[in-house]
Amino acid sequence: MTAGNILVVDDEDKLRGLLQRIIALEGYNVYEAADCKAALRMLQKEDIDVVVCDVQLPDGNGLDFTRGVKTRFPGVEIILLTAHANIPDVVQAMRSGAFDYISKGDDNDKLLPLIAHAAEKSHLQKRVGRLEERVAQIFSFDNIIGGSTAIRDVILLTRKVAPSDTTVLLMGETGTGKELFAKAIHAGSKRGSHPFIALNCSAFSKDLLESELFGHKMGAFTGALKDKKGLIEEADGGTLFLDEIGEMQVDLQSKLLRVLETHQFFKVGSTAPVTVNTRVISATNRNLREQVAEGKFREDLFYRLNVFTIEIPPLRDRKNDIPLLAKYFVKLFADKMNKVVGGMSPAYLQILERQAWKGNIRELKNVIERSVILSEGGLLTEESLPAGWQEQNSPIRGLSAFELASVEKLHIRRVLNYTQGNKMKAAKLLNIGLTTVYRKMEEYGLNED
């Protein structure tokens, strides 16, 4: 493996050839170009890490060339060479985005370490870029699971608002995936390469929440042993996600309102304002309008947060998505636990679809995790579900689990699952006639399963 790809740009053939040989001896792949046009073609063709470029070229100026390259290829570092370096030129070169600027004829002991440092920086920048792309893909709208109309409508709204800097309020029950949508909005915005900071407002007391949000100066209170940045400042340039915003104390709400209106705030114990460029996305499972009417939430803050509201539907309103979500979680936990799981039995999936899911997707995720833990290979069956779920979800209502009909119905269903719905095989295993199997299925509503 080579140390990197270097492009030498100089119209002097002898000097260019000399640099090529010297740099290649250090283990680099070295490419050559005699002018700006040829250099750009090479940059488009090869994955160049560092450009060593003369300032004066036949078809352009090295400073202008540097600005153009950094715009189109931000991960490429440029070292400029000149016959006579002077301070104004050096300053201009660095402002143009050059990594460094040295005089021709400087010994190789200076040039080669400079190339090594530039290549290291280029590799790091490209690695960060790839990680950012991966994160953006993970949290993209395309990775939100569901094909129901309800969730498609939500995705459409979040796609539209993502590129803006508009304040977004996500409303929905606990466990519906509000933070997932907040991350998707962030990833789909121009802020996607900057921090995404999440804070649950219900997890802190008033004083701690104020310090977490706004930061503090050393000595502001007992235990403040040094200056601390708040999360609003940590998210500068990016997005701050405030979950359970309805739990925030009223006096803190006024300080948050100031941030939204002026982009400024004061740290605890400080009189100097801090200016930030932070987008705020908030979420709640409460009815904020009712809280406003009760005096528990500031009306002016509500309208400032409520610029663009998105309601995320509960799982019970998008039951068509349960098979997709369940399949995803089965694979997720099977891979995590290094288990082979063949999928879910029809009866298992039917029970999932009948649940009320008061805990929404979070509850579904936990149930699937439990089932995978209990799995010993093959399909997930209803036996791996929490105790009593089979009877609770039975189509026969009002029958006790101790009544013969309940036991018989459950046993027939298990045998049918075992035979994968083959009624002839089920009749043989049950030692009853085929017509009896059909009659029992009709009686117990098993044809609906």
N, C-alpha and C positions, 0 to 999 in steps of 0.2 A: 504494500500500500504506500503510495507516494504521500509527501507532506502537503501537497496541494497543487493547484493549477495557477501558474503565473503567466501573465501576458506582458511582454516587453514591447513598448511602442517607441520607436525612434527611427528617423529617416536616414541616420548614418549606419550603413551596413556593417562596418567593422565594429563599431561600438555595440550595436545591437547583437551581433554574433558573439562578441566577448561576454556580454552580460548573460546571454543565453547559456553559454558553457559554464560560467561561474555558478549561476543559480541552479542549473541542472545537476551539478556535482553534489548539491545539498539534498538531492532526492526529489526535487520538484519536477512536475511536467511543465515545460516551458514552451509557450507559443510566441510568435513574432508578428508584428505588424509595422508598416512603414509610415502610416498616416492614420488620421481619425476615422476615415471611412472603412479602411481595412480592419481597424481595431473594433469598431462597432459590429462588423460582420462576425468577427471572431467571438465577441461577447454573446451574440445571439446563438452561435453554434455550439460553444463549449461552456462548461460550468466553471468559469474563471473565479478565483478567489481574490487575487491581488493583481493590479495593473501597475507596472513601473513605466512611467510615461515622461517623455521629454516635454518641456513647456512649449517650445517652438516647433511646430510641425508644418509641413507643406500646405495642408488644407485646413488649418485651424490652430486655436490656442489651447494649450493644455488646461488652463483654468476653465474655459468654457466647456471643454471636453469633460472635465471632472464633474461640473454641475449637471451636464446631460446624463452622464453614466450613473450618478448617484440618484437621479430621479427615476431612471428606468431600471437600474439594477442596484437597489439600496444595500444589498449584502456584499457588494464588491468594494474592496478597499483600494485606494489609489495613492501611490507614492510618486511625487513629481520630481523630475530632475531638471536642473538648469545650470548653465555655464557660470552664471554670476548671481548668487543668491543675495537678496537684501531684505531687510525687515519688512517693508511694505508689501513686497511680493509674498513673503511667508505668511503674513496676516491674511492677505487676500486668498491665498491658496487654502488656508485652514477654513476660512469662511465659505469657500466653495465646496467644502466637504472632503478635502484631501486628508489622508491619514497622516502624512508628513511631507516635508519638502527639503531636499538636500541638494548640494552642489555636485555636478559631475566631477569625477576624479577623486571623490572621497574614497578612502580605502574600503575594501570589501568587508572589513571587520565592522563597519558601521551599517552598510547596506543590507547585509545578510540577516543580522539580528532584527533589523527594521522589517524586512519581509516576513520573518518568522512571527513577529508580533502582529503584523497586519493580517497574516493568514489565520492566526489563532482567533483574532477578533471576527474575521469573516466567517469562519466555521461556527463560532458561537452565535452570531447573528442569524445564520441560516438555520441552525438547530432550533433557536427560539422561534423563528418564523414557521418551521415545520410543526413545532408543538402548538403554536397559536392556531395554525390551520386545523390540526387534529382536534383541539378543544372546540373550535368553531363548528367542526363537523359533528362532534359528540352532542353539542347543545343546540344544533340547528333545528329548525322547525321540521325538517324531513325525518328527524329521529323521534318525534312525538308520536306515540303509537295510538292508532285509532282511525277508523274509517267512517264512523257515524256522522250524520249530518251535524249533530250538536258540537262535536269536537272539531270538525272541519271548519265550521263557522268561526269558532274561537281562533283557530290557527290563521284563518284569513285576516281577522282583525289584528292579531299580533304581528303578522307580517307587514301590514300596512303602517302600523305605528312604530315599528322597530327603527327605521332609518332616521326618524326625527329625534329631537331632544325633549319631546313632550313628556310631562309627568303622567304616569300610568297607575291606575288603581285596579288591582286584581281582587275580585270578590269570589268567594266560594267556601264550601265547607272544608273542615280539616281533612287533609289527606287527598285533596283533589289534584295536587301537583302545581300549586301556585308558584313555588320557587323554580320549578322546571321551566315554566313559561317565562318567568322573569329572566332566567339565564338565556333562554332562546332569544328574547327581545334584545338583551345585551349583546349576544353573539352576532345578531343580525344588524347591529348598528355600527356606526363609524367608531364607536368606543370599544369595539370588540377586543382590541389588542391591549386595552387598559384594564385596571382592576375591576372585578365584580366582588363587592363586599356585601355579605348578608348578615342581618342582625334581627334576632327575635326580640321584639320589645317586651314581651311578657316574661322574659327570662331574667330580668334585672329589676332591682329596686329603683326608685326614682333617682337617687344620688348616683348610683352606679351607672344607670342608663345615660345620665347627663355626661358623665366622664367618658363613657364608651363612645358616645356620639361626637362630643365636641372636644374631647381631650382636656388636659389641665396643665397648669404651670407648676413647677416645683414649689412646694410649700403651700399650695392652695388649700389643702386640708391635711389632717393627720394621715400619714402614710404616703403622701405625694412626695416621694423622695427625688423625683426627677421629672423633667418635662415629658409629656406624653401626647402623641398625635391622636386625635379622635378618628373614628371611622369615616366621618364625612371628609376629612382631609386625606385619609388613606385612599379613598375612592376618587380623588381628584383626577379628572380626565376620563373616569369610568362611570360605574353605576353603583349606587347604594340601594340595596333591597331591604326595606323595612317591613318585616313580617309582623303580623298581629299589631298593626298600627293603632287599632282601637284601644289597646292596653296602655298607651302612652299617657302620662299625666298631663293635665291641662296646661300647667306652667311651662312644661317642656315643649308642648305643641306650639306655643308662641315663638319659641326660639327656632323651631324647625321652619315655621312660616317665614321667618326673617331670612333663613338660608335660601328658601325657594324663591323669594321675591328679590333679594339683593345679592345672592351668592356670597354673602359674608356672614361670619359668626365670631363670637368671642370664646376663647378657651376659658374653662373654669379658673378663676383667679387672675385673669389677664384683662388689660384694657386696650390691647392692640388687636384690631380686627384682622381676621384671616380670610383671604379671598380664595374661593374654590370654583371649579367648573365640574360639578358633580350632578349627574342625572339621578333622580329619585324615582324608584318604583316601589309602591307600597302594596300591602295585601292585608286582607282581614276576612274573618268568618263572621263578623258582627254586622248588624245593620247600622251603619254610621249615621244615617238620617235620623233614626230613633235616638241615637246617642246625642246628636246635636239638639234634638227637641228636649231631651232630659238634662241638657247642660253639661254632659260628660265629654263632649267633643266640640272643639271650636268650629263655628260655622265657616269662618273665613279660610281656615286650613282645609276643611272638607271640600270647599269649592276649588281650592288650589290643587288638591290631590285628585279631584274628581274630573280633571280636564278630559281624560280618556279612560273610561271604565270598561273593564272586560269581566264578564261573569263566567266562571269556569263551572261547567255542569257537574253535578255529583254522578258517581258511577251508576246509580240506579236509573239515571236518565240516558245512559249510553250503554245499555247492556249488550248491544251488538259488538261492543269493543272488548268484552270480557274474554272471549277466546283468544284474541290477538295479544292482549295484555298477559293472560295466563301463560300462553306459549312462550312469550318473551321472558317472563320470570322463571319458568321451568328451565329454560336454557341457561339463564344467568346463574342460577344457583347450582345447577348440575355442573357447569364449568367451574364454578367457584369451589365446589366440594369434590371435584374430580370424580363425578359419578356419571354413569350411563343411564339416562332416563329416556324411555321410548316415547313418552308423550303422556296423554291423559285419557282415561277410559271415558266413553260417552256418558256414563252415569256420574262420574266425577265432575265432568264439565257441566252437566245439567244441574247439579247441585250448586255449583258456583253461580250459574246464571239465575238461580232462584233466590239467592241471598239478597238481603236488603242493603248490605254493605254500608253501614252507618259510618265506618271508618274509611270508606272510599278506597282509592288505589293503594293507600298505605296498608290497609287491612288485608286486601287481596294479596299484596306482596308478602306479608307476614305468613298468611295461610299457605301460600305456595312454598315458602321457605321451609315451613314445618313439614309439609308433605315430602319434599325432596330429602330432608333429613331422615325421615322414616322409610323412604323408598329403598328397596333391595334389588332394584333393577326392573326393567319392563315398564309397564304403564303405571301412572299414578291412579290409584283406585280410591273409592269413597272411604275405605277403612283408614286412610291416612288423614282424613279430615277431622276436625275437632269432634269430640264425643257428642252424640245427640243430633248432629247435623242431618244424618240420613233420615231420622224420624221427623225432625222439624220440617224438612223439605219434602216429605212424602205427599203425593197427591191425595192420599186417603186422609181426610181430616177427622178429628175427633176420636181416633182410635188410640188406645194406650199401647205403649211399646210392649206391654205384657200380654196383650190380646193375641190370640192365635192368628187372626187375619194379618196383623202387623208383622209377626214373625214369618208367616208363609209368604207374604208379599215381598219382604226383604230377601228371603232365601231364593225365591224364583228370580228376582232381579239379579242377584249375585251369580246365579248359574247362567243366566242369559248373557251377562257380561263376560263370564268365563268362556262361553261358546261363541262370543262375538256376535250375538244375535241369532245364531243358528238354532231354530226352534226344535228341529228334529233331534239334534244332539242333546238339547236341554231336556226334551221329553224322556230320552233314554237315561240320562243321568238322574232325573227326578223319579224315574220308574213310574211314569204316568203316560197316558195317551196324548197324542199330538193335539187332538181336539180339546182336551182338558187344559193343555198349555195355553191355547188360544183363548179359551173361556176365562181362565184365571187372569191372563194379561188384560182382557177387556174389563174384567171385574175390578182389578186393582189399578186400572189406568196406566198400565205399563206400555201400552202402545204409544203413549204420549212422551215417554222417556227417550 
